[in-house]
Amino acid sequence: MTFKYFSESEMGPVPRTSEIISEKVWGGLIATINSLLSSGGFGEDFPEPCPDGGCVTGTNQQAFALAMQAEIQGIGWPLDNHPVVGVSYWVAPFAPDTLSVLDFIQFCNEHVSMPIQGHYHDFFKHYHLSFNREMGRKQFRERINKLFMRNGLVFELQGNGSVIRIAHPILSELIQSPLASTGDKPLDGMLGEARMKFLSPNPQLRRESLERLWDSWERLKSLNDPANKKLSVANLLNQAATETTLRARLEEEARQLTDIGNTFMIRHSEVNKVPIQESKHIDWLFHRMFSLIYLLVIDRRDD
């Protein structure tokens, strides 16, 4: 169980708004991985055998490095955030590309285990190790998520080994809450894919989440009456609101969201479409559309 820093108790947690792995965070990650390498934390998959028999005594760091670099692009070896050029020239700290670092974290999570010291081999002055994979991953996940949290990063390492982007607290409860079946399997699949892509750390996939959400909207609009989309939409809105003023507001919202999908580079890619680049704008648009769909799906489900 991790402790809470005094500053967190007094001021609350650091706002989680950053989407870039900084040099400082990369340095903290290097320290974590180097500690695990030294203690044998990757020895179950990359064993360093005892010279006097086959027992594992630690991590074969060369094997770890070769396997890692074969799978993860952009991470050098040995791990470093203060590269030295030549003999006397020092350059500023650096961090690899954020997506490469997140891939590296997933690689480490896949192969980490908690080393358990057994027999002490006095001649070679080392312990023979056994391993607990589940506990090792749990401890690694807690350490990585604490590093993310303390530095205000929007990422979180999940129990299944995936890294997700945490939605803003206002969005999180709505987007991550269970969404009952709409009665239409293709639409259910599209909404699930949209939510999955929205929580991705990859900016491109997050932009694609808007496309999938607007596609969901177009399908939802036609479910009640495929031959007459306008009448189908009217039926949906009638189910959602019977009070005339609110009903009119919902109709205007539906019209505006359809127009947004046609104006911005969401469902269309013509050169005159406006691209959406900033993450905060993706958050806003996704929340706005998802909220309307959520409202209409609830009423469709309860009908």
C-alpha positions as CSV (number, residue, x, y, z in Angstrom):
1,M,0.0,0.0,0.0
2,T,1.5,3.3,-1.1
3,F,1.6,6.3,1.3
4,K,0.4,9.8,0.6
5,Y,2.8,12.7,0.5
6,F,2.2,15.6,2.9
7,S,1.6,18.0,0.0
8,E,-1.2,15.7,-1.3
9,S,-2.9,15.8,2.0
10,E,-2.7,19.5,2.3
11,M,-3.2,20.6,-1.4
12,G,-4.7,17.6,-3.1
13,P,-3.2,15.6,-5.9
14,V,-1.4,17.2,-8.8
15,P,-3.8,17.9,-11.7
16,R,-3.4,15.2,-14.3
17,T,-3.2,17.2,-17.5
18,S,0.2,16.4,-19.0
19,E,0.4,14.1,-22.0
20,I,4.2,14.2,-22.5
21,I,6.8,12.0,-20.7
22,S,9.3,14.6,-19.4
23,E,13.0,14.1,-18.9
24,K,12.3,14.0,-15.1
25,V,9.8,11.2,-15.5
26,W,12.0,9.3,-17.8
27,G,14.8,9.6,-15.3
28,G,12.5,8.2,-12.6
29,L,11.6,5.3,-14.8
30,I,15.2,4.5,-15.5
31,A,15.9,4.3,-11.8
32,T,12.9,1.9,-11.4
33,I,14.0,-0.4,-14.2
34,N,17.7,-0.4,-13.2
35,S,16.6,-1.3,-9.7
36,L,14.6,-4.2,-11.0
37,L,17.5,-5.3,-13.3
38,S,19.8,-5.3,-10.3
39,S,17.5,-7.3,-8.0
40,G,16.6,-9.9,-10.6
41,G,13.1,-8.6,-11.3
42,F,13.3,-9.7,-15.0
43,G,15.1,-12.9,-14.2
44,E,12.2,-15.2,-14.8
45,D,12.1,-14.4,-18.5
46,F,15.7,-13.4,-18.9
47,P,17.6,-15.6,-16.4
48,E,21.2,-15.3,-15.4
49,P,22.1,-18.8,-14.3
50,C,24.4,-19.8,-11.5
51,P,27.8,-21.0,-12.8
52,D,27.5,-24.0,-10.5
53,G,24.2,-25.4,-11.8
54,G,21.0,-24.1,-13.4
55,C,19.5,-22.0,-10.7
56,V,18.6,-18.4,-11.5
57,T,20.6,-15.8,-9.7
58,G,19.5,-12.6,-11.5
59,T,18.6,-10.9,-14.8
60,N,20.7,-11.4,-17.9
61,Q,20.7,-7.8,-18.9
62,Q,22.1,-8.3,-22.3
63,A,19.2,-10.7,-23.2
64,F,16.7,-8.2,-21.7
65,A,18.2,-5.4,-23.8
66,L,18.2,-7.4,-27.0
67,A,14.6,-8.5,-26.6
68,M,13.5,-5.0,-25.7
69,Q,15.2,-3.2,-28.6
70,A,13.8,-5.8,-31.0
71,E,10.2,-4.9,-30.0
72,I,10.4,-1.3,-28.9
73,Q,11.5,1.5,-31.2
74,G,13.2,4.6,-29.9
75,I,14.7,3.3,-26.6
76,G,18.5,3.2,-26.5
77,W,20.7,1.0,-24.3
78,P,22.0,1.4,-21.7
79,L,19.1,3.5,-20.4
80,D,20.1,7.1,-20.0
81,N,18.6,10.6,-19.8
82,H,22.0,12.5,-19.7
83,P,23.8,11.5,-22.9
84,V,27.4,12.4,-23.2
85,V,28.8,13.4,-26.6
86,G,32.6,12.8,-27.0
87,V,34.6,13.3,-23.8
88,S,33.9,16.7,-22.4
89,Y,30.6,17.8,-23.9
90,W,27.4,17.5,-21.9
91,V,24.0,18.0,-23.3
92,A,20.7,18.6,-21.6
93,P,18.6,15.8,-20.2
94,F,16.3,14.2,-22.7
95,A,13.4,11.7,-22.9
96,P,12.4,9.5,-25.8
97,D,9.1,9.9,-27.6
98,T,6.2,9.4,-25.2
99,L,4.6,6.6,-27.1
100,S,7.9,4.7,-27.1
101,V,8.2,5.1,-23.4
102,L,4.7,3.8,-22.8
103,D,5.5,0.8,-25.1
104,F,8.6,0.2,-23.0
105,I,6.6,0.3,-19.8
106,Q,4.3,-2.3,-21.3
107,F,7.2,-4.5,-22.3
108,C,8.6,-4.3,-18.7
109,N,5.2,-5.1,-17.2
110,E,5.0,-8.2,-19.4
111,H,8.3,-9.6,-18.2
112,V,8.6,-8.4,-14.6
113,S,8.3,-10.7,-11.6
114,M,9.0,-10.3,-7.9
115,P,12.3,-12.2,-7.1
116,I,12.2,-14.3,-4.0
117,Q,15.6,-15.1,-2.4
118,G,16.1,-18.8,-1.6
119,H,19.4,-20.6,-1.0
120,Y,22.4,-18.5,-0.4
121,H,25.4,-19.7,-2.5
122,D,28.3,-18.7,-0.3
123,F,31.1,-19.4,-2.9
124,F,29.6,-17.0,-5.5
125,K,28.0,-14.8,-2.9
126,H,24.5,-14.8,-4.5
127,Y,21.1,-16.1,-3.8
128,H,19.2,-18.6,-5.9
129,L,15.9,-17.0,-6.9
130,S,12.3,-18.0,-7.4
131,F,9.6,-15.7,-8.7
132,N,6.1,-14.4,-8.2
133,R,4.8,-13.0,-11.4
134,E,1.5,-11.6,-10.1
135,M,3.0,-9.8,-7.2
136,G,5.8,-8.4,-9.3
137,R,3.4,-6.9,-11.8
138,K,1.3,-5.5,-9.0
139,Q,4.2,-3.8,-7.4
140,F,5.5,-2.5,-10.8
141,R,2.0,-1.2,-11.7
142,E,1.8,0.7,-8.4
143,R,5.2,2.2,-8.9
144,I,4.5,3.3,-12.4
145,N,1.1,4.8,-11.6
146,K,2.5,6.7,-8.7
147,L,5.2,8.1,-11.0
148,F,2.4,9.1,-13.4
149,M,0.2,10.6,-10.7
150,R,3.0,12.6,-8.9
151,N,3.9,14.2,-12.2
152,G,0.4,15.0,-13.4
153,L,0.4,12.6,-16.3
154,V,-2.9,11.5,-17.8
155,F,-1.7,7.9,-18.2
156,E,-2.4,4.8,-16.2
157,L,-1.0,1.3,-16.4
158,Q,-3.9,-1.2,-16.1
159,G,-4.0,-4.7,-14.5
160,N,-4.2,-6.3,-18.0
161,G,-0.9,-4.6,-19.0
162,S,-2.4,-1.9,-21.3
163,V,-1.8,1.8,-20.8
164,I,-4.8,4.1,-21.0
165,R,-5.3,7.8,-21.0
166,I,-7.4,8.8,-18.0
167,A,-10.4,10.9,-19.0
168,H,-11.0,14.2,-17.3
169,P,-12.9,13.6,-14.0
170,I,-16.0,15.2,-15.5
171,L,-15.8,12.7,-18.4
172,S,-14.5,9.7,-16.7
173,E,-17.6,8.5,-14.9
174,L,-19.8,8.9,-17.9
175,I,-17.5,7.3,-20.4
176,Q,-16.3,4.4,-18.2
177,S,-19.7,3.5,-16.8
178,P,-21.4,0.5,-18.4
179,L,-23.5,1.3,-21.4
180,A,-26.5,-1.1,-21.8
181,S,-27.1,-2.7,-25.1
182,T,-28.9,-0.5,-27.7
183,G,-30.5,-3.6,-29.2
184,D,-28.3,-3.2,-32.3
185,K,-25.0,-5.1,-32.2
186,P,-23.2,-3.0,-34.8
187,L,-24.0,0.1,-32.9
188,D,-22.9,-1.4,-29.6
189,G,-19.6,-2.4,-31.2
190,M,-19.1,1.1,-32.7
191,L,-19.7,2.8,-29.3
192,G,-17.3,0.4,-27.6
193,E,-14.6,1.0,-30.2
194,A,-15.1,4.8,-29.8
195,R,-14.7,4.6,-26.0
196,M,-11.6,2.4,-26.3
197,K,-9.9,4.7,-28.8
198,F,-10.8,7.8,-26.7
199,L,-8.9,6.4,-23.8
200,S,-5.8,5.5,-25.9
201,P,-2.5,7.4,-25.2
202,N,-2.0,7.6,-29.0
203,P,-3.3,11.1,-30.3
204,Q,-4.2,9.6,-33.7
205,L,-6.4,6.9,-32.1
206,R,-8.0,9.6,-30.0
207,R,-8.9,11.6,-33.1
208,E,-10.3,8.4,-34.6
209,S,-12.5,8.0,-31.6
210,L,-14.5,11.1,-32.8
211,E,-15.0,9.5,-36.2
212,R,-16.3,6.3,-34.7
213,L,-18.6,8.2,-32.3
214,W,-20.0,10.3,-35.1
215,D,-20.5,7.1,-37.2
216,S,-22.4,5.8,-34.2
217,W,-24.6,8.9,-34.2
218,E,-25.5,8.4,-37.8
219,R,-26.4,4.8,-37.2
220,L,-28.5,5.6,-34.1
221,K,-30.4,8.3,-36.1
222,S,-31.6,5.6,-38.6
223,L,-32.5,2.8,-36.2
224,N,-36.2,3.7,-35.6
225,D,-37.0,4.2,-39.3
226,P,-34.2,3.4,-41.8
227,A,-36.3,4.6,-44.7
228,N,-36.9,8.1,-43.1
229,K,-34.0,9.4,-41.0
230,K,-35.7,12.7,-40.2
231,L,-38.7,10.8,-38.7
232,S,-36.4,8.4,-37.0
233,V,-34.5,11.2,-35.3
234,A,-37.8,12.9,-34.3
235,N,-38.9,9.7,-32.6
236,L,-35.7,9.4,-30.7
237,L,-36.0,13.0,-29.5
238,N,-39.6,12.6,-28.6
239,Q,-38.7,9.6,-26.4
240,A,-36.0,11.7,-24.7
241,A,-38.0,14.7,-23.8
242,T,-41.8,15.5,-23.8
243,E,-41.5,19.1,-22.5
244,T,-41.5,21.3,-25.6
245,T,-38.7,23.8,-24.6
246,L,-36.2,21.0,-23.7
247,R,-37.3,19.0,-26.7
248,A,-36.4,22.0,-28.9
249,R,-33.0,22.3,-27.2
250,L,-32.2,18.7,-27.9
251,E,-33.2,19.0,-31.5
252,E,-30.9,22.0,-31.9
253,E,-28.1,20.1,-30.2
254,A,-28.6,17.1,-32.6
255,R,-28.5,19.5,-35.6
256,Q,-25.4,21.2,-34.4
257,L,-23.5,17.9,-33.7
258,T,-24.4,16.7,-37.2
259,D,-23.1,19.9,-38.6
260,I,-19.9,19.6,-36.6
261,G,-19.3,16.1,-38.1
262,N,-19.7,17.5,-41.6
263,T,-17.6,20.7,-41.0
264,F,-14.6,19.3,-39.2
265,M,-12.3,16.5,-40.2
266,I,-14.2,13.9,-38.3
267,R,-16.3,11.9,-40.8
268,H,-14.8,13.5,-44.0
269,S,-11.3,14.3,-45.1
270,E,-11.8,16.8,-47.9
271,V,-9.2,19.6,-48.0
272,N,-11.8,22.1,-46.8
273,K,-12.5,20.2,-43.6
274,V,-11.1,21.7,-40.4
275,P,-8.7,19.4,-38.5
276,I,-9.0,18.8,-34.8
277,Q,-5.6,18.7,-33.2
278,E,-5.7,19.7,-29.5
279,S,-6.5,17.0,-27.0
280,K,-8.8,19.3,-25.0
281,H,-10.9,19.9,-28.1
282,I,-11.2,16.1,-28.6
283,D,-12.3,15.8,-25.0
284,W,-15.0,18.5,-25.4
285,L,-16.4,17.1,-28.7
286,F,-16.4,13.5,-27.4
287,H,-18.2,14.5,-24.2
288,R,-20.7,16.6,-26.1
289,M,-21.6,13.9,-28.6
290,F,-21.4,11.0,-26.1
291,S,-23.7,12.7,-23.7
292,L,-26.4,13.1,-26.3
293,I,-26.1,9.5,-27.5
294,Y,-26.1,8.3,-23.9
295,L,-29.4,10.1,-23.2
296,L,-31.0,8.7,-26.4
297,V,-29.8,5.2,-25.8
298,I,-31.2,5.2,-22.2
299,D,-34.6,6.1,-23.5
300,R,-34.4,3.6,-26.4
301,R,-33.4,0.9,-23.9
302,D,-36.2,1.7,-21.5
303,D,-38.8,2.1,-24.3
